């Protein structure tokens, strides 16, 4: 009887020694063998837009006086120097106005001289008490009025001289004639644009940015770029000016880019300008490394795909977004680095902090 009880007790002890808890502990102690790959950075994403070569300052030139154009001195596209004549008006009316003002000034100066002589005579008579005080005041008033008339006529003469000089439209600085908007024998009004002029200074690139693209990429992407030239070379460009409102005609934002060096290209010519994507780099990984499910700990909030990296011999999930699939590889965006060990296959069987053993390559 005793031996039967001992046999039963030994059986119970053996059963308890093989309980599920003990099996689970033993299974967790076994590391899962995995193969890993290193992320490979893909080429930087580029956004290419068209731009127009422009001078930093372009102005419309106009006569400050009305008249009929008698001569056009330049052709469109001409390089001109400061002060060079561009257009000439019929100067006969302006010359006659100047002659009349010169005559008016001469008459006013003669009247002033007469008034001063009269004032001196009355002052002498008043000193001898031969005339009244009121007569002296009247002589002084006439002299002051004659002096003011001289000043007024002198100012009118200066305006007439300026008008005669303005009858010739001259280049305000060295630059280029972009467009001609008036021809010989055409009558123009004061302030009517007759020529579009570009100052000879550093050239710029004008780019029309779609607001949606600017919003999606972020303004930081468009702070600097590279202008591609016909010979394959590139010139750096930095954002100098960005309109604060969308244009009513094109529904775009006008941006001006200053160049690191002047372009030897005609103004208004079209060039390509590249902008580098300022977001995280794209990384190339095998499709088998992409885990489309979320880990148990992230199941409530996970909205992205993930990969698994080996950290201290344990598997840890890392959220990524797949941007493009090419063959057996995927271009992903995320907080990756070239030194990371990414589990290459079997990711759907992994759990957070699971012990893993990296197999030799």
Secondary structure, DSSP 8 states (H G I E B T S, - for coil): -HHHHHHHHHHHHHHHHT-HHHHHHHHHTS-EEE-EE--EE----EEEEEEEEEES-EEEEE-SS-EEEEEE---TT-EE-TT-EEEEE--HHHHHHHHHHHHHHHHHHHHHHHHHHHHHHHHHHHHTT-S-HHHHHHHHHHHHHHHHHHHHHHHHHHHHHHHHHHTEEE-SSSEEEEEE---TT-EE-TT-EEEEEEESS-EEEEEEEEHHHHHHH-GGGGGEEEEE-TTS-EEEEEEEEE-SS--TTT-EEEEEEEESS---S-TT-EEEEEEE--S--EEEEEGGG-B-S--GGGTTT--SEEEEEEETTEEEEEEEEEEEEETTEEEEEES--TT--EE-S-GGG--TTEEEEE---
